[in-house]
């Protein structure tokens, strides 16, 4: 059986993390989203995957290929054409689909196999749509259902009529391709698969599901995925562990305190005298050293924070270096939700505590700091003593001008 993974999007809302990698390869609980998807889909008999790609297609192809031996599936990679939108992406897969039912999933979703199993069991013909009651329905496509059929769908309504959301997980047969060919371009210039969902069979599901739309969604997804994982101990020296630790090969914890659910990647060294508070995931080949605190964060591979650093409720890209005393603030004085300036304006993160989102290859000088909810693009240098209080575009050297005054010491 086949599954189509819609992985062609540019992931603009996930900047700065997606400037250097596709959205589907963002790590959660130590593994890319694509890994978690393939793991769950193969549990229900999916053994052929069709990846729809466009942005950073080489990275997606290489990673999906690397999983073939582990999970034993056949891989097809198809490039989306110039037309934009989910229907345009699906259209590219038509040549790989035969007369059989197949699964369609968005490339930025986390879910468990029970959702796919229930969808397959309920499917009869045409399109079957997975639905779930959600919090904050204004973030999703909200539907009405009459006699087990979708009667109405509205994307991200300001005043939602219900909290029953389209999960962007579908079971379909080949007839869907004739349906999407009739879709007209939307007001935002895209061809939307949601235009053919009215009349489709609706199935409410109860399994785990998470849409990863903004960088801070990685924090909640990381928390949920870590809670589902089994502990795995490793080289722990003179340390206190209060909670669940998942350690990969070569990882070490030295004279440190670990609290909550914590994932530690391959060859990563924690300590001495570090404090890691979960839910936190730290990638491969990292060094979290002397008097460093990491709280409820997602840290990618090859990150160095060796001295006196605080990383709170933050997402840190690959190969970031924190100078001694770097502080990532995560809390407003008024205790309100942290707002984030995005390409389309201010967005309420819904989080009372949110630190920084940092792209790849950023270097921080000693005693620098970042205010809550700020985004820093890849390849930036943040000079010593800088207070980052606005978003920083990629590739900039940020420094402050300082005037030194002198006078003689009178004795």
KAHULIN-V718286 format. One record per residue. N is the residue number from 1. PHI is phi in degrees with one decimal (none if undefined). OMEGA is omega in degrees with one decimal (* if undefined). D_FIRST is the distance of its C-alpha to the first C-alpha in whole Angstrom. Layout:
BEGIN
n | phi | omega | d_first
N | PHI | OMEGA | D_FIRST
N | PHI | OMEGA | D_FIRST
END
This chain:
BEGIN
n | phi | omega | d_first
1 | none | -175.9 | 0
2 | -103.7 | 167.6 | 4
3 | -130.6 | 175.8 | 7
4 | -101.5 | 178.3 | 10
5 | -104.0 | -177.3 | 13
6 | -85.5 | -172.6 | 17
7 | -120.7 | -174.6 | 19
8 | -94.2 | -174.7 | 22
9 | -68.5 | -178.5 | 24
10 | -85.1 | 177.7 | 28
11 | 67.1 | -176.6 | 28
12 | -58.4 | -177.6 | 32
13 | -67.8 | -179.1 | 32
14 | -94.0 | 176.9 | 31
15 | -60.6 | 11.6 | 34
16 | -92.6 | -173.7 | 36
17 | -67.1 | -175.4 | 33
18 | -90.8 | 173.8 | 31
19 | -69.7 | -175.8 | 33
20 | -118.7 | 178.9 | 32
21 | -156.2 | 175.5 | 29
22 | -72.1 | -176.9 | 26
23 | -58.3 | -175.8 | 25
24 | -68.9 | 179.1 | 22
25 | -102.5 | 174.1 | 23
26 | -67.4 | -175.5 | 26
27 | -82.3 | 174.0 | 27
28 | -134.4 | -176.4 | 26
29 | 53.1 | 172.9 | 28
30 | 87.1 | -178.7 | 28
31 | -133.3 | 177.0 | 24
32 | -62.9 | 177.8 | 23
33 | -52.7 | -179.9 | 21
34 | -56.2 | 178.2 | 18
35 | -59.8 | -178.5 | 18
36 | -61.2 | 179.5 | 18
37 | -63.9 | -178.3 | 15
38 | -63.2 | 178.6 | 13
39 | -58.0 | -178.1 | 15
40 | -74.4 | -177.6 | 14
41 | -68.7 | 179.0 | 10
42 | -68.2 | 177.8 | 10
43 | -64.5 | -177.7 | 12
44 | -106.6 | 173.0 | 9
45 | 96.6 | 174.7 | 7
46 | -70.6 | -178.8 | 5
47 | -129.3 | 174.5 | 6
48 | -137.7 | -178.2 | 6
49 | -120.9 | 174.5 | 9
50 | -111.2 | 178.1 | 11
51 | -94.1 | 173.6 | 14
52 | -93.8 | -172.3 | 17
53 | -128.8 | 169.3 | 20
54 | -159.3 | 178.4 | 24
55 | -69.6 | 175.6 | 26
56 | 52.2 | -174.6 | 26
57 | -62.7 | -178.6 | 23
58 | -63.3 | 179.6 | 25
59 | -64.4 | -179.0 | 25
60 | -64.8 | -179.4 | 21
61 | -60.2 | -178.7 | 20
62 | -63.4 | -177.4 | 22
63 | -70.2 | 179.3 | 21
64 | -59.9 | 178.4 | 17
65 | -62.4 | -178.2 | 18
66 | -67.6 | -179.0 | 20
67 | -94.4 | -173.6 | 17
68 | -60.9 | -178.4 | 15
69 | -67.1 | -178.1 | 18
70 | -65.7 | -173.8 | 18
71 | -105.5 | 173.9 | 14
72 | 67.3 | 179.7 | 13
73 | -125.9 | 175.2 | 10
74 | -95.8 | -173.0 | 10
75 | -117.2 | 170.6 | 12
76 | -123.8 | 177.2 | 13
77 | -122.9 | -177.0 | 16
78 | -126.1 | -178.8 | 17
79 | -92.6 | 175.3 | 21
80 | -68.8 | 179.1 | 22
81 | -75.5 | -175.4 | 25
82 | -75.2 | 178.4 | 28
83 | -68.0 | -177.8 | 27
84 | -105.7 | 175.1 | 27
85 | 113.0 | -175.6 | 25
86 | -68.0 | 177.9 | 21
87 | -67.9 | 177.3 | 21
88 | -63.6 | 178.0 | 22
89 | -65.2 | -178.8 | 20
90 | -63.1 | 179.9 | 17
91 | -55.3 | -178.5 | 18
92 | -65.7 | -177.0 | 18
93 | -88.6 | -171.0 | 14
94 | -54.7 | -177.4 | 15
95 | -66.6 | -178.9 | 15
96 | -101.5 | -176.7 | 12
97 | -108.1 | 178.0 | 10
98 | -100.5 | -177.5 | 10
99 | -80.5 | -179.2 | 11
100 | -155.5 | 174.4 | 8
101 | -75.3 | -179.7 | 8
102 | -148.6 | -178.5 | 6
103 | -101.2 | 175.0 | 8
104 | -124.1 | 177.1 | 12
105 | -136.9 | 172.7 | 14
106 | -70.4 | -175.6 | 17
107 | -74.7 | -177.5 | 18
108 | -114.7 | -176.2 | 21
109 | -110.5 | 167.9 | 20
110 | -111.5 | -177.6 | 20
111 | -161.5 | 174.1 | 18
112 | -107.2 | -171.5 | 17
113 | -66.2 | -179.0 | 14
114 | -63.0 | 177.7 | 16
115 | -65.1 | -179.2 | 16
116 | -65.4 | -180.0 | 12
117 | -60.2 | -179.3 | 13
118 | -66.9 | 178.9 | 15
119 | -63.8 | 179.4 | 14
120 | -64.0 | -179.5 | 11
121 | -67.5 | -176.6 | 14
122 | -82.6 | -172.8 | 16
123 | -66.9 | 176.0 | 14
124 | -117.6 | 178.1 | 16
125 | -162.8 | 178.8 | 16
126 | 68.6 | -178.1 | 16
127 | -125.5 | 172.5 | 16
128 | -121.4 | -170.4 | 16
129 | -116.4 | 175.2 | 18
130 | -83.2 | -179.2 | 18
131 | -126.8 | 179.5 | 22
132 | -155.4 | 173.6 | 24
133 | -75.0 | -173.0 | 28
134 | -129.3 | 166.7 | 29
135 | -83.1 | 180.0 | 32
136 | 51.0 | -176.4 | 34
137 | -61.4 | 178.6 | 32
138 | -64.4 | 179.4 | 34
139 | -88.0 | -168.3 | 31
140 | -128.0 | 170.1 | 28
141 | -82.7 | -174.0 | 27
142 | -102.1 | -173.6 | 29
143 | -123.3 | 164.3 | 28
144 | -111.2 | -178.9 | 30
145 | -126.8 | 175.6 | 28
146 | -128.2 | 179.8 | 30
147 | 52.6 | 176.5 | 29
148 | 65.2 | 177.0 | 25
149 | -125.4 | 178.4 | 25
150 | -71.0 | -179.1 | 26
151 | -105.8 | -174.2 | 29
152 | -162.5 | 175.2 | 30
153 | -144.5 | 178.8 | 29
154 | -135.8 | -178.9 | 31
155 | -82.1 | 173.9 | 30
156 | 45.6 | -178.2 | 32
157 | -68.4 | 176.7 | 35
158 | -69.7 | 178.5 | 38
159 | -125.7 | -174.1 | 39
160 | -60.7 | 177.2 | 36
161 | -79.2 | 178.4 | 36
162 | -154.5 | 175.2 | 34
163 | -118.9 | 178.4 | 32
164 | -91.1 | -169.7 | 28
165 | -109.1 | 168.4 | 26
166 | -75.0 | -175.3 | 23
167 | -86.7 | -175.9 | 21
168 | 59.2 | 172.0 | 19
169 | -125.7 | -173.0 | 15
170 | -132.0 | 164.0 | 14
171 | -116.2 | -175.2 | 11
172 | -147.8 | 168.8 | 12
173 | -115.0 | -171.4 | 12
174 | -64.5 | -179.8 | 13
175 | -63.6 | -179.4 | 17
176 | -62.2 | -176.9 | 17
177 | -70.6 | 175.2 | 18
178 | -70.7 | 177.8 | 21
179 | -67.0 | -174.4 | 22
180 | -72.4 | 177.0 | 22
181 | -68.5 | 179.8 | 24
182 | -90.8 | -177.0 | 26
183 | -71.6 | 176.0 | 27
184 | -97.8 | -178.7 | 30
185 | -63.7 | -179.2 | 31
186 | -79.7 | -179.5 | 32
187 | -61.7 | 179.2 | 35
188 | -93.8 | 173.2 | 34
189 | 80.4 | -178.2 | 33
190 | -124.9 | 175.0 | 29
191 | -105.2 | -167.6 | 26
192 | -102.1 | 178.2 | 25
193 | -65.4 | 179.6 | 21
194 | -63.7 | 179.6 | 24
195 | -67.9 | 179.6 | 26
196 | -110.8 | -175.2 | 23
197 | -87.7 | 177.5 | 22
198 | -63.5 | -175.5 | 26
199 | 97.6 | 179.2 | 25
200 | -72.6 | 177.7 | 21
201 | -69.0 | -177.9 | 20
202 | -110.3 | 178.5 | 21
203 | -131.5 | 175.0 | 20
204 | -80.2 | -177.8 | 22
205 | -123.7 | -177.5 | 21
206 | -116.8 | -174.0 | 23
207 | -70.7 | -179.6 | 21
208 | -67.9 | 178.2 | 22
209 | -153.7 | 177.7 | 22
210 | -149.2 | 173.3 | 24
211 | -93.6 | -178.7 | 24
212 | -102.8 | -173.7 | 26
213 | -102.2 | -179.1 | 28
214 | -121.8 | -178.2 | 31
215 | -54.8 | -177.5 | 32
216 | -71.1 | 173.5 | 34
217 | -65.2 | 176.3 | 31
218 | -61.3 | -178.3 | 30
219 | -66.6 | 179.6 | 33
220 | -69.6 | 178.1 | 31
221 | -62.7 | 178.4 | 28
222 | -61.8 | 177.7 | 29
223 | -58.5 | -176.5 | 31
224 | -68.3 | -178.3 | 28
225 | -70.3 | 177.3 | 26
226 | -61.7 | -180.0 | 29
227 | -63.8 | -177.9 | 30
228 | -90.6 | -174.8 | 26
229 | -92.7 | 177.5 | 27
230 | -87.1 | 177.7 | 29
231 | -65.9 | 179.6 | 32
232 | -150.4 | -175.4 | 33
233 | -81.0 | 179.2 | 36
234 | -146.7 | -177.4 | 38
235 | -81.7 | -178.1 | 41
236 | -117.3 | -174.4 | 43
237 | -116.8 | 173.5 | 47
238 | 50.3 | -175.7 | 50
239 | -126.3 | 177.1 | 47
240 | -107.2 | 179.2 | 47
241 | -117.0 | 177.9 | 43
242 | -120.4 | -175.5 | 43
243 | 133.9 | -175.4 | 39
244 | -112.1 | 176.8 | 36
245 | -118.9 | 177.7 | 36
246 | -122.2 | -173.6 | 33
247 | -113.1 | 176.5 | 34
248 | -89.2 | -176.5 | 32
249 | -56.1 | 176.6 | 34
250 | 84.1 | 179.1 | 37
251 | -74.3 | 179.4 | 38
252 | -136.7 | 171.0 | 41
253 | -121.4 | -172.7 | 43
254 | -123.3 | 174.2 | 47
255 | 48.7 | -174.3 | 50
256 | -136.1 | -177.7 | 47
257 | -122.1 | -178.6 | 46
258 | -117.7 | -176.4 | 43
259 | -131.0 | 178.9 | 42
260 | 86.5 | -179.7 | 39
261 | -83.6 | -175.7 | 35
262 | -135.3 | 174.0 | 35
263 | -105.0 | 179.5 | 33
264 | -127.2 | -173.5 | 35
265 | -76.2 | -176.9 | 33
266 | -59.0 | 173.0 | 34
267 | 60.4 | 177.0 | 37
268 | -87.6 | -178.9 | 38
269 | -110.3 | 175.7 | 42
270 | -108.4 | 177.5 | 43
271 | 108.7 | 4.6 | 47
272 | -77.9 | 173.5 | 50
273 | 61.6 | 173.9 | 50
274 | -97.8 | 176.4 | 47
275 | -124.6 | 179.8 | 46
276 | -113.7 | -179.0 | 42
277 | -112.6 | -178.9 | 41
278 | -82.8 | 6.1 | 38
279 | -76.4 | -179.2 | 35
280 | -139.2 | 172.4 | 35
281 | -123.3 | 179.5 | 33
282 | -119.0 | -172.5 | 35
283 | -74.3 | -178.2 | 33
284 | -77.4 | 170.4 | 34
285 | 56.7 | 177.3 | 37
286 | -100.2 | 173.7 | 39
287 | -132.2 | 177.6 | 43
288 | -113.9 | -162.9 | 44
289 | -108.3 | -170.6 | 47
290 | -55.5 | 174.7 | 51
291 | 56.0 | 175.2 | 51
292 | -100.9 | 174.8 | 48
293 | -111.8 | 172.8 | 46
294 | -121.5 | -177.1 | 42
295 | -123.0 | 170.2 | 42
296 | 45.0 | -174.6 | 38
297 | -130.9 | 172.6 | 37
298 | -118.1 | -177.5 | 34
299 | -117.4 | -178.2 | 35
300 | -77.7 | -176.0 | 33
301 | -70.6 | 168.0 | 34
302 | 60.3 | 177.9 | 38
303 | -99.7 | 177.0 | 40
304 | -113.9 | 171.6 | 43
305 | -137.3 | -166.1 | 45
306 | -96.0 | -172.4 | 48
307 | -145.6 | 160.5 | 51
308 | 55.7 | -177.0 | 52
309 | -109.6 | 173.3 | 49
310 | -117.5 | 178.1 | 47
311 | -121.1 | -175.9 | 44
312 | -117.7 | 173.0 | 43
313 | 49.8 | -172.1 | 40
314 | -124.6 | 172.7 | 39
315 | -118.6 | -172.2 | 36
316 | -118.8 | -178.1 | 37
317 | -70.5 | -175.5 | 35
318 | -71.6 | 172.0 | 35
319 | 58.7 | 174.5 | 39
320 | -94.6 | -179.8 | 41
321 | -120.5 | 179.7 | 45
322 | -101.5 | 173.5 | 47
323 | -68.7 | -177.6 | 50
324 | -55.6 | 175.8 | 53
325 | 83.8 | 176.8 | 53
326 | -65.4 | -177.9 | 50
327 | -128.4 | 174.7 | 49
328 | -106.2 | -177.7 | 46
329 | -69.4 | -173.7 | 48
330 | -139.1 | -170.0 | 45
331 | -146.5 | 178.3 | 48
332 | -83.8 | 177.1 | 50
333 | -59.1 | -176.8 | 53
334 | -85.5 | 176.8 | 53
335 | 64.1 | 178.0 | 50
336 | -83.5 | 177.0 | 48
337 | -64.8 | -179.8 | 44
338 | -79.6 | 175.7 | 44
339 | -94.2 | -177.4 | 43
340 | -125.1 | 175.7 | 41
341 | -80.8 | 178.9 | 42
342 | -113.9 | 179.5 | 39
343 | -58.1 | -177.7 | 39
344 | -105.6 | 177.1 | 39
345 | 108.7 | -177.2 | 42
346 | -69.9 | 176.7 | 43
347 | -127.3 | 175.9 | 40
348 | -77.9 | -177.9 | 40
349 | -70.3 | -175.7 | 38
350 | 75.5 | -177.4 | 39
351 | -115.5 | 174.7 | 40
352 | -70.9 | 178.2 | 43
353 | -124.6 | 176.8 | 43
354 | -149.9 | 179.2 | 41
355 | -89.4 | -176.4 | 42
356 | -105.4 | 168.3 | 41
357 | -118.5 | -168.5 | 38
358 | -120.3 | 177.8 | 39
359 | -72.8 | -177.7 | 37
360 | -68.5 | 168.0 | 37
361 | 61.6 | 177.2 | 40
362 | -94.1 | 177.9 | 43
363 | -119.6 | 178.1 | 46
364 | -109.5 | 172.6 | 48
365 | -77.0 | -178.0 | 52
366 | -62.4 | 174.8 | 54
367 | 59.4 | 172.2 | 55
368 | -87.9 | -179.1 | 52
369 | -148.9 | -178.7 | 51
370 | -130.2 | 179.7 | 48
371 | -77.2 | -175.1 | 48
372 | -57.5 | 171.8 | 46
373 | 74.8 | -178.9 | 43
374 | -93.6 | -178.5 | 43
375 | -110.3 | 179.5 | 41
376 | -123.5 | -177.7 | 42
377 | -69.5 | 179.3 | 40
378 | -60.9 | 170.8 | 39
379 | 64.0 | 176.1 | 42
380 | -95.9 | 170.1 | 45
381 | -116.6 | 178.2 | 48
382 | -107.2 | -171.9 | 50
383 | -69.6 | 178.6 | 53
384 | -54.7 | 174.0 | 55
385 | 78.7 | -179.1 | 56
386 | -74.6 | 170.3 | 54
387 | -105.6 | -178.8 | 53
388 | -81.8 | -178.7 | 50
389 | -118.4 | 172.9 | 50
390 | -151.2 | 178.5 | 48
391 | -63.7 | -179.0 | 45
392 | -116.1 | 176.1 | 45
393 | -63.2 | -175.2 | 44
394 | -65.1 | 168.5 | 42
395 | 71.5 | -178.0 | 45
396 | -105.7 | 171.0 | 48
397 | -100.7 | -174.4 | 51
398 | -106.4 | -178.5 | 52
399 | -144.2 | 177.8 | 55
400 | -112.7 | 174.2 | 58
401 | -91.5 | -176.3 | 62
402 | -126.0 | 176.4 | 64
403 | -103.4 | 177.7 | 68
404 | -98.2 | 176.4 | 70
405 | -110.8 | -177.0 | 74
406 | -129.6 | 168.2 | 76
407 | -152.2 | -179.4 | 80
408 | -68.5 | 174.6 | 82
409 | -84.2 | 179.1 | 82
410 | -92.6 | -177.0 | 85
411 | -112.9 | * | 87
END
